[in-house]
Amino acid sequence: MEALLIILGAILIYSVITYLWQRRIVKALTEEEFRAGYRKAQLIDVREPDEFAGGHILGARNIPLTQLRMRMKELRKDQPIYLYCQNGLRSGRAAQMLYRKGYRNLYHLKGGFKKWTGKVKKNS
């Protein structure tokens, strides 16, 4: 029982530290803020291809989180990167991966694609 409490405590501490670090390295933007800047940035949808095909923000490129390590070289370090996923979790993880590799101008859509009310493109 005591070991379980130690493990749960460690998980909680890790989660809080990760959350605070993520807030420092990636700026969460409201839809209005996101909309104001994404056209001048690299707009990346980190959802899986089937999710992307079901609907995505107009102009977005699909680089799934599962492929990001292999495809990072497709992104420029000298331009802002606007990330989004379905609800904001994967885009936060993507930002952490990018930050570790030297990318600094990172933003993500608060609430993710499910909260997006702007233009959407669907692949037929």
DSSP file with accessible surface (Angstrom, degrees, kcal/mol):
  #  RESIDUE AA STRUCTURE BP1 BP2  ACC     N-H-->O    O-->H-N    N-H-->O    O-->H-N    TCO  KAPPA ALPHA  PHI   PSI    X-CA   Y-CA   Z-CA
    1    1 A M     >        0   0  173      0, 0.0     4,-1.9     0, 0.0     5,-0.1   0.000 360.0 360.0 360.0 -43.8    0.0    0.0    0.0
    2    2 A E  H  >  +     0   0  148      1,-0.2     4,-2.1     2,-0.2     5,-0.2   0.899 360.0  52.7 -63.1 -40.4    2.8    2.4    0.9
    3    3 A A  H  > S+     0   0   64      1,-0.2     4,-2.5     2,-0.2    -1,-0.2   0.890 106.8  53.6 -62.5 -38.7    4.6    1.7   -2.4
    4    4 A L  H  > S+     0   0   94      1,-0.2     4,-2.8     2,-0.2    -1,-0.2   0.918 108.0  49.5 -63.3 -41.7    1.4    2.5   -4.3
    5    5 A L  H  X S+     0   0  107     -4,-1.9     4,-2.5     2,-0.2    -1,-0.2   0.895 110.4  50.6 -64.8 -38.6    1.1    5.9   -2.6
    6    6 A I  H  X S+     0   0  110     -4,-2.1     4,-2.5     2,-0.2    -2,-0.2   0.933 111.9  47.6 -64.1 -43.9    4.7    6.6   -3.4
    7    7 A I  H  X S+     0   0   96     -4,-2.5     4,-2.5     2,-0.2    -2,-0.2   0.937 113.0  47.8 -63.2 -46.2    4.1    5.7   -7.1
    8    8 A L  H  X S+     0   0   96     -4,-2.8     4,-2.4     1,-0.2    -1,-0.2   0.904 112.1  50.4 -62.5 -39.9    0.9    7.8   -7.2
    9    9 A G  H  X S+     0   0   30     -4,-2.5     4,-2.6     2,-0.2    -1,-0.2   0.915 110.3  49.5 -62.6 -43.0    2.7   10.7   -5.6
   10   10 A A  H  X S+     0   0   56     -4,-2.5     4,-2.8     2,-0.2    -2,-0.2   0.912 110.7  49.9 -63.8 -41.5    5.6   10.5   -8.1
   11   11 A I  H  X S+     0   0   94     -4,-2.5     4,-2.6     2,-0.2    -2,-0.2   0.925 111.5  49.0 -63.1 -43.4    3.1   10.4  -11.0
   12   12 A L  H  X S+     0   0  114     -4,-2.4     4,-2.4     2,-0.2    -2,-0.2   0.939 112.4  47.0 -62.1 -46.8    1.3   13.5   -9.7
   13   13 A I  H  X S+     0   0  107     -4,-2.6     4,-2.6     1,-0.2     5,-0.2   0.934 112.9  49.6 -61.7 -45.4    4.6   15.4   -9.2
   14   14 A Y  H  X S+     0   0  153     -4,-2.8     4,-2.7     1,-0.2     5,-0.2   0.923 110.8  50.5 -58.8 -44.5    5.8   14.4  -12.7
   15   15 A S  H  X S+     0   0   59     -4,-2.6     4,-2.5     2,-0.2    -1,-0.2   0.910 111.5  47.1 -62.5 -43.0    2.4   15.5  -14.2
   16   16 A V  H  X S+     0   0   71     -4,-2.4     4,-2.6     2,-0.2     5,-0.2   0.939 113.6  47.6 -65.9 -44.6    2.6   18.9  -12.5
   17   17 A I  H  X S+     0   0  105     -4,-2.6     4,-2.7     2,-0.2     5,-0.2   0.931 113.3  48.2 -62.6 -44.8    6.2   19.5  -13.5
   18   18 A T  H  X S+     0   0   30     -4,-2.7     4,-2.8    -5,-0.2    -1,-0.2   0.928 111.9  50.1 -61.2 -44.5    5.4   18.5  -17.1
   19   19 A Y  H  X S+     0   0  126     -4,-2.5     4,-2.2    -5,-0.2    -2,-0.2   0.935 113.0  45.4 -60.2 -47.4    2.4   20.8  -17.2
   20   20 A L  H  X S+     0   0  100     -4,-2.6     4,-1.2     2,-0.2    -2,-0.2   0.910 114.2  48.7 -65.5 -40.6    4.3   23.8  -15.8
   21   21 A W  H >X S+     0   0   68     -4,-2.7     4,-1.7    -5,-0.2     3,-0.5   0.931 110.3  51.7 -64.2 -43.5    7.2   23.2  -18.2
   22   22 A Q  H 3X S+     0   0   37     -4,-2.8     4,-2.1     1,-0.3    -2,-0.2   0.906 106.0  54.5 -61.9 -39.8    4.8   22.9  -21.2
   23   23 A R  H 3< S+     0   0  163     -4,-2.2    -1,-0.3     1,-0.2    -2,-0.2   0.807 109.5  49.3 -64.3 -28.2    3.2   26.2  -20.3
   24   24 A R  H << S+     0   0  181     -4,-1.2    -1,-0.2    -3,-0.5    -2,-0.2   0.821 116.3  39.3 -78.4 -34.2    6.6   27.8  -20.4
   25   25 A I  H  < S+     0   0   10     -4,-1.7    81,-0.5     1,-0.2     2,-0.4   0.715 117.7  41.5 -93.5 -22.5    7.7   26.4  -23.8
   26   26 A V  S  < S-     0   0    7     -4,-2.1     2,-0.6    -5,-0.2    81,-0.2  -0.991  73.7-137.4-130.6 131.4    4.5   26.6  -25.8
   27   27 A K  E     -a  107   0A 114     79,-2.2    81,-2.2    -2,-0.4     2,-0.5  -0.793  16.4-141.2 -90.3 121.0    2.0   29.5  -25.8
   28   28 A A  E     -a  108   0A  35     -2,-0.6     2,-0.4    79,-0.2    81,-0.2  -0.716  23.3-160.5 -80.2 125.1   -1.7   28.3  -25.7
   29   29 A L  E     -a  109   0A   8     79,-3.0    81,-3.0    -2,-0.5     2,-0.0  -0.870  15.8-124.5-110.9 143.9   -3.7   30.6  -27.9
   30   30 A T     >  -     0   0   54     -2,-0.4     4,-3.0    79,-0.2     5,-0.2  -0.312  41.1-100.3 -69.4 167.2   -7.5   31.2  -28.0
   31   31 A E  H  > S+     0   0   36      1,-0.2     4,-3.0     2,-0.2     5,-0.2   0.913 125.5  52.7 -58.6 -39.9   -9.1   30.6  -31.4
   32   32 A E  H  > S+     0   0  163      1,-0.2     4,-1.7     2,-0.2    -1,-0.2   0.930 112.6  43.1 -62.2 -46.0   -9.1   34.3  -32.0
   33   33 A E  H  > S+     0   0   85      2,-0.2     4,-1.0     1,-0.2    -1,-0.2   0.903 115.0  50.5 -65.4 -41.8   -5.3   34.6  -31.3
   34   34 A F  H >X S+     0   0    0     -4,-3.0     4,-2.2     1,-0.2     3,-0.9   0.942 110.0  49.7 -61.1 -46.8   -4.6   31.5  -33.3
   35   35 A R  H 3< S+     0   0   89     -4,-3.0     4,-0.4     1,-0.3    -1,-0.2   0.843 105.5  58.6 -62.3 -34.8   -6.6   32.8  -36.2
   36   36 A A  H 3< S+     0   0   73     -4,-1.7    -1,-0.3    -5,-0.2    -2,-0.2   0.773 121.0  22.5 -68.3 -24.8   -4.7   36.1  -36.1
   37   37 A G  H X< S+     0   0   10     -4,-1.0     3,-1.4    -3,-0.9    -2,-0.2   0.631  94.2  87.2-119.8 -14.5   -1.3   34.5  -36.6
   38   38 A Y  G >< S+     0   0   13     -4,-2.2     3,-1.4     1,-0.3    44,-0.1   0.784  82.5  63.2 -68.8 -22.8   -1.5   31.1  -38.2
   39   39 A R  G 3  S+     0   0  175     -4,-0.4    -1,-0.3     1,-0.3    -2,-0.1   0.764 105.5  47.3 -70.8 -22.5   -1.4   32.3  -41.8
   40   40 A K  G <  S+     0   0  165     -3,-1.4    -1,-0.3     2,-0.1     2,-0.2   0.159 113.6  59.8 -99.0  15.7    2.1   33.7  -41.2
   41   41 A A  S <  S-     0   0   19     -3,-1.4     2,-0.7    38,-0.1    40,-0.2  -0.745  97.3 -85.5-132.5 177.2    3.3   30.5  -39.6
   42   42 A Q  E     -b   81   0A  14     38,-2.7    40,-2.9    -2,-0.2     2,-0.7  -0.843  44.5-153.3 -87.2 113.1    3.8   26.8  -40.2
   43   43 A L  E     -b   82   0A  11     -2,-0.7    18,-2.5    16,-0.3     2,-0.5  -0.833  16.6-175.6 -96.5 113.8    0.4   25.4  -39.4
   44   44 A I  E     -bc  83  61A   0     38,-3.2    40,-1.7    -2,-0.7     2,-0.6  -0.945  19.7-159.2-120.9 125.2    0.7   21.7  -38.3
   45   45 A D  E     -bc  84  62A   0     16,-3.0    18,-1.9    -2,-0.5    40,-0.2  -0.886   6.8-170.1 -96.3 116.4   -2.0   19.3  -37.5
   46   46 A V        +     0   0    0     38,-2.6    19,-2.5    -2,-0.6    20,-0.3   0.306  49.0 110.9 -96.0  13.1   -0.5   16.5  -35.3
   47   47 A R  S    S-     0   0    5     37,-0.3    -2,-0.1    17,-0.2    16,-0.0  -0.297  80.6 -84.0 -77.8 169.5   -3.5   14.2  -35.5
   48   48 A E    >>  -     0   0   56     16,-0.1     4,-2.3     1,-0.1     3,-0.6  -0.325  43.8-104.0 -71.7 156.0   -3.5   10.9  -37.3
   49   49 A P  H 3> S+     0   0   61      0, 0.0     4,-2.7     0, 0.0     5,-0.2   0.833 120.0  53.6 -53.1 -37.6   -4.2   10.9  -41.1
   50   50 A D  H 3> S+     0   0  123      2,-0.2     4,-1.4     1,-0.2    -3,-0.0   0.894 110.4  47.1 -68.1 -35.2   -7.7    9.6  -40.8
   51   51 A E  H <4 S+     0   0   53     -3,-0.6     4,-0.5     2,-0.2    -1,-0.2   0.923 112.6  50.2 -66.9 -43.5   -8.6   12.4  -38.3
   52   52 A F  H >< S+     0   0   23     -4,-2.3     3,-1.4     1,-0.2    71,-0.2   0.918 108.5  51.9 -59.8 -45.3   -7.0   15.0  -40.6
   53   53 A A  H 3< S+     0   0   34     -4,-2.7    70,-1.9     1,-0.3    -1,-0.2   0.833 101.4  62.2 -63.1 -30.8   -9.0   13.6  -43.6
   54   54 A G  T 3< S-     0   0   49     -4,-1.4    -1,-0.3     1,-0.3    -2,-0.2   0.630 130.3 -43.8 -70.6 -13.8  -12.2   14.0  -41.6
   55   55 A G    <   +     0   0    2     -3,-1.4     2,-0.3    -4,-0.5    -1,-0.3  -0.425  63.3 177.1 149.6 133.7  -11.6   17.7  -41.4
   56   56 A H  E     -E  121   0B   8     65,-2.0    65,-3.1    -3,-0.2     2,-0.2  -0.967  42.9 -77.9-149.5 164.6   -8.8   20.1  -40.7
   57   57 A I  E >   -E  120   0B   0     -2,-0.3     3,-2.2    63,-0.2    63,-0.2  -0.466  62.0 -97.4 -67.1 133.1   -8.0   23.8  -40.6
   58   58 A L  T 3  S+     0   0   78     61,-1.1    -1,-0.1     1,-0.3    61,-0.1  -0.288 109.7  19.5 -54.6 125.9   -7.6   25.2  -44.1
   59   59 A G  T 3  S+     0   0   67      1,-0.3   -16,-0.3    -3,-0.1    -1,-0.3   0.384  91.3 138.5  95.1  -2.6   -3.9   25.4  -45.0
   60   60 A A    <   -     0   0   13     -3,-2.2     2,-0.4   -18,-0.1    -1,-0.3  -0.447  44.6-142.2 -78.4 148.0   -2.7   22.9  -42.3
   61   61 A R  E     -c   44   0A  94    -18,-2.5   -16,-3.0    -2,-0.1     2,-0.8  -0.897  18.3-127.8-103.5 142.2   -0.1   20.3  -43.0
   62   62 A N  E     +c   45   0A  27     -2,-0.4   -16,-0.2   -18,-0.2   -18,-0.1  -0.800  39.8 156.0 -96.7 110.2   -0.5   16.9  -41.4
   63   63 A I        -     0   0    0    -18,-1.9     5,-0.1    -2,-0.8   -15,-0.1  -0.850  36.2-143.0-127.0  91.8    2.5   15.7  -39.4
   64   64 A P    >>  -     0   0    1      0, 0.0     3,-2.0     0, 0.0     4,-0.9  -0.222  17.9-119.6 -56.8 146.3    1.1   13.2  -36.9
   65   65 A L  G >4 S+     0   0   19    -19,-2.5     3,-0.9     1,-0.3     4,-0.5   0.872 115.2  61.4 -51.9 -37.1    2.7   13.1  -33.5
   66   66 A T  G 34 S+     0   0  100    -20,-0.3    -1,-0.3     1,-0.2     4,-0.1   0.696 113.0  35.7 -66.5 -17.9    3.6    9.5  -34.1
   67   67 A Q  G <> S+     0   0   58     -3,-2.0     4,-1.7   -21,-0.1     3,-0.5   0.438  88.3 100.7-110.6  -3.0    5.7   10.6  -37.1
   68   68 A L  H <X S+     0   0    0     -4,-0.9     4,-1.1    -3,-0.9     3,-0.2   0.873  77.0  55.2 -57.4 -44.1    7.1   13.9  -35.8
   69   69 A R  H  4 S+     0   0  171     -4,-0.5     3,-0.4     1,-0.2    -1,-0.2   0.911 114.0  41.5 -54.7 -43.7   10.5   12.6  -34.8
   70   70 A M  H  4 S+     0   0  151     -3,-0.5     3,-0.2     1,-0.2    -1,-0.2   0.754 121.6  40.9 -76.2 -25.4   11.2   11.3  -38.3
   71   71 A R  H >< S+     0   0   63     -4,-1.7     3,-2.3    -3,-0.2     4,-0.2   0.334  77.0 109.1-109.3   8.5    9.7   14.4  -40.0
   72   72 A M  G ><  +     0   0   15     -4,-1.1     3,-2.2    -3,-0.4    -1,-0.2   0.812  69.3  68.5 -55.4 -33.0   11.0   17.2  -37.9
   73   73 A K  G 3  S+     0   0  201      1,-0.3    -1,-0.3    -3,-0.2    -2,-0.1   0.653  85.3  71.0 -65.6 -13.4   13.4   18.3  -40.6
   74   74 A E  G <  S+     0   0   84     -3,-2.3     2,-0.4     2,-0.1    -1,-0.3   0.623  89.1  78.9 -74.2 -12.7   10.3   19.4  -42.6
   75   75 A L  S <  S-     0   0    8     -3,-2.2     2,-0.4    -4,-0.2     6,-0.1  -0.800  78.1-133.0-102.7 141.0    9.8   22.3  -40.1
   76   76 A R    >   -     0   0  125     -2,-0.4     3,-0.7     1,-0.1   -34,-0.1  -0.729   1.3-152.8 -92.2 138.3   11.8   25.5  -40.1
   77   77 A K  T 3  S+     0   0  122     -2,-0.4    27,-0.4     1,-0.2    28,-0.3   0.673  92.1  62.9 -79.8 -18.6   13.3   26.8  -36.9
   78   78 A D  T 3  S+     0   0  112      2,-0.1    -1,-0.2    25,-0.1    25,-0.0   0.361  97.7  63.3 -91.3   6.6   13.2   30.4  -38.1
   79   79 A Q  S <  S-     0   0   68     -3,-0.7    26,-0.2    26,-0.0   -38,-0.1  -0.964  92.1 -98.0-128.7 149.0    9.4   30.6  -38.4
   80   80 A P        -     0   0   35      0, 0.0   -38,-2.7     0, 0.0     2,-0.5  -0.271  33.0-144.4 -60.9 148.1    6.6   30.3  -35.8
   81   81 A I  E     -bd  42 106A   2     24,-2.8    26,-2.3   -40,-0.2     2,-0.6  -0.980   8.8-163.2-119.2 121.5    5.0   26.9  -35.6
   82   82 A Y  E     -bd  43 107A  24    -40,-2.9   -38,-3.2    -2,-0.5     2,-0.3  -0.927  15.7-170.7-104.5 118.7    1.3   26.7  -34.8
   83   83 A L  E     +bd  44 108A   0     24,-2.9    26,-1.8    -2,-0.6     2,-0.3  -0.811  11.0 167.9-110.8 148.8    0.2   23.3  -33.6
   84   84 A Y  E     +b   45   0A   0    -40,-1.7   -38,-2.6    -2,-0.3   -37,-0.3  -0.985   6.5 171.3-153.9 157.5   -3.1   21.7  -33.0
   85   85 A C        -     0   0    0     -2,-0.3    28,-3.4    24,-0.3    29,-0.2  -0.607  57.9 -68.1-139.4-157.2   -4.7   18.3  -32.4
   86   86 A Q  S    S-     0   0   60     26,-0.2    28,-2.2    -2,-0.2    29,-0.3   0.931 122.3  -4.9 -71.1 -44.9   -8.2   17.2  -31.4
   87   87 A N  S    S-     0   0   67     25,-0.2    24,-0.4    26,-0.2    25,-0.2   0.405 104.1 -91.6-134.1   1.5   -8.2   18.6  -27.9
   88   88 A G  S  > S+     0   0    9     23,-0.2     4,-1.1    22,-0.1    24,-0.1   0.276  98.4  98.2 110.0 -11.5   -4.8   20.1  -27.1
   89   89 A L  H  > S+     0   0  117      2,-0.2     4,-1.8     1,-0.1     5,-0.2   0.958  86.3  42.0 -75.6 -50.9   -2.9   17.1  -25.5
   90   90 A R  H  > S+     0   0   51      1,-0.2     4,-2.7     2,-0.2     5,-0.2   0.880 111.7  55.6 -66.1 -35.7   -1.0   15.8  -28.5
   91   91 A S  H  > S+     0   0    0      1,-0.2     4,-2.3     2,-0.2    -1,-0.2   0.886 106.6  51.9 -66.5 -33.2   -0.1   19.3  -29.6
   92   92 A G  H  X S+     0   0    0     -4,-1.1     4,-1.9     2,-0.2    -1,-0.2   0.921 111.0  46.7 -65.7 -41.4    1.4   20.0  -26.2
   93   93 A R  H  X S+     0   0  130     -4,-1.8     4,-2.1     2,-0.2    -2,-0.2   0.900 110.5  53.1 -66.6 -39.0    3.5   16.8  -26.5
   94   94 A A  H  X S+     0   0    0     -4,-2.7     4,-2.6     1,-0.2    -2,-0.2   0.923 106.9  52.6 -61.9 -42.2    4.6   17.8  -30.0
   95   95 A A  H  X S+     0   0    0     -4,-2.3     4,-2.9     1,-0.2    -1,-0.2   0.903 107.3  52.1 -61.4 -39.7    5.7   21.2  -28.7
   96   96 A Q  H  X S+     0   0   14     -4,-1.9     4,-2.1     2,-0.2    -1,-0.2   0.927 110.2  48.2 -62.1 -43.8    7.8   19.4  -26.0
   97   97 A M  H  X S+     0   0   23     -4,-2.1     4,-0.8     1,-0.2    -2,-0.2   0.924 114.2  46.0 -62.2 -44.9    9.5   17.3  -28.7
   98   98 A L  H ><>S+     0   0    0     -4,-2.6     5,-2.2     1,-0.2     3,-0.9   0.908 109.3  54.6 -65.8 -41.2   10.2   20.3  -30.9
   99   99 A Y  H ><5S+     0   0   52     -4,-2.9     3,-1.9     1,-0.3    -1,-0.2   0.914 103.6  55.5 -59.4 -43.0   11.5   22.4  -28.0
  100  100 A R  H 3<5S+     0   0  146     -4,-2.1    -1,-0.3     1,-0.3    -2,-0.2   0.751 107.1  52.0 -61.7 -24.2   14.0   19.7  -27.1
  101  101 A K  T <<5S-     0   0  121     -3,-0.9    -1,-0.3    -4,-0.8    -2,-0.2   0.217 129.9 -91.2 -99.3  13.0   15.3   19.9  -30.7
  102  102 A G  T < 5S+     0   0   32     -3,-1.9     2,-0.3     1,-0.3    -3,-0.2   0.508  78.8 138.3  97.6   4.2   15.8   23.6  -30.6
  103  103 A Y      < +     0   0   14     -5,-2.2    -1,-0.3     1,-0.1     3,-0.1  -0.680  18.3 167.2 -82.2 134.1   12.5   25.0  -31.9
  104  104 A R        +     0   0  134    -27,-0.4     2,-1.6    -2,-0.3    -1,-0.1   0.677  52.1  76.0-121.8 -27.9   11.4   28.0  -29.9
  105  105 A N        +     0   0   66    -28,-0.3   -24,-2.8   -26,-0.2     2,-0.4  -0.532  67.7 157.3 -92.0  72.7    8.5   29.9  -31.5
  106  106 A L  E     + d   0  81A   5     -2,-1.6   -79,-2.2   -81,-0.5     2,-0.3  -0.851  15.0 167.6-112.3 134.5    5.8   27.4  -30.6
  107  107 A Y  E     -ad  27  82A  56    -26,-2.3   -24,-2.9    -2,-0.4     2,-0.3  -0.968  10.5-166.1-137.6 149.8    2.1   27.9  -30.2
  108  108 A H  E     -ad  28  83A  21    -81,-2.2   -79,-3.0    -2,-0.3     2,-0.6  -0.988  29.6-104.4-141.9 154.7   -0.9   25.6  -29.9
  109  109 A L  E >   -a   29   0A   2    -26,-1.8     3,-1.7    -2,-0.3   -24,-0.3  -0.640  36.0-127.3 -79.3 115.8   -4.7   26.0  -30.1
  110  110 A K  T 3  S+     0   0  116    -81,-3.0   -79,-0.1    -2,-0.6   -22,-0.1  -0.433  95.5  10.4 -62.4 125.8   -6.3   26.0  -26.7
  111  111 A G  T 3  S-     0   0   20    -24,-0.4     3,-0.3    -2,-0.2     4,-0.3   0.284 109.3-124.7  86.6 -12.3   -9.1   23.3  -26.7
  112  112 A G    X   -     0   0    0     -3,-1.7     3,-1.6     1,-0.2     4,-0.4  -0.039  50.2 -36.8  71.1-171.1   -7.9   21.8  -30.0
  113  113 A F  G >  S+     0   0   32    -28,-3.4     3,-1.5     1,-0.3    -1,-0.2   0.806 126.7  68.7 -61.1 -31.3   -9.7   21.2  -33.3
  114  114 A K  G 3  S+     0   0  129    -28,-2.2    -1,-0.3    -3,-0.3    -2,-0.2   0.757 103.9  44.7 -65.2 -19.5  -13.0   20.2  -31.6
  115  115 A K  G <  S+     0   0  133     -3,-1.6    -1,-0.3    -4,-0.3    -2,-0.2   0.482  88.0 116.0 -96.8  -6.6  -13.3   23.9  -30.4
  116  116 A W    <   +     0   0   20     -3,-1.5    -3,-0.0    -4,-0.4    -5,-0.0  -0.460  34.0 174.4 -68.8 132.4  -12.4   25.4  -33.8
  117  117 A T        +     0   0  112     -2,-0.2    -1,-0.1     2,-0.0     3,-0.1   0.384  49.8  94.7-116.1  -0.4  -15.2   27.3  -35.5
  118  118 A G  S    S-     0   0   15      1,-0.2     2,-0.0   -60,-0.0   -87,-0.0   0.072  89.3 -42.3 -79.9-165.7  -13.3   28.7  -38.5
  119  119 A K        -     0   0  143    -61,-0.1   -61,-1.1   -62,-0.0     2,-0.4  -0.325  58.4-166.7 -64.7 139.6  -12.9   27.3  -42.0
  120  120 A V  E     -E   57   0B  67    -63,-0.2     2,-0.4    -3,-0.1   -63,-0.2  -0.967   9.8-153.5-129.8 141.7  -12.5   23.6  -42.3
  121  121 A K  E     -E   56   0B  99    -65,-3.1   -65,-2.0    -2,-0.4     2,-0.4  -0.950   9.3-161.1-114.4 137.7  -11.4   21.5  -45.3
  122  122 A K        -     0   0  141     -2,-0.4     2,-0.6   -67,-0.2   -68,-0.2  -0.948  16.8-132.2-116.9 137.2  -12.4   17.8  -45.6
  123  123 A N              0   0   73    -70,-1.9    -2,-0.0    -2,-0.4     0, 0.0  -0.796 360.0 360.0 -85.3 123.3  -10.6   15.3  -47.9
  124  124 A S              0   0  170     -2,-0.6   -70,-0.0   -70,-0.0    -1,-0.0  -0.544 360.0 360.0 -83.0 360.0  -13.3   13.5  -49.9
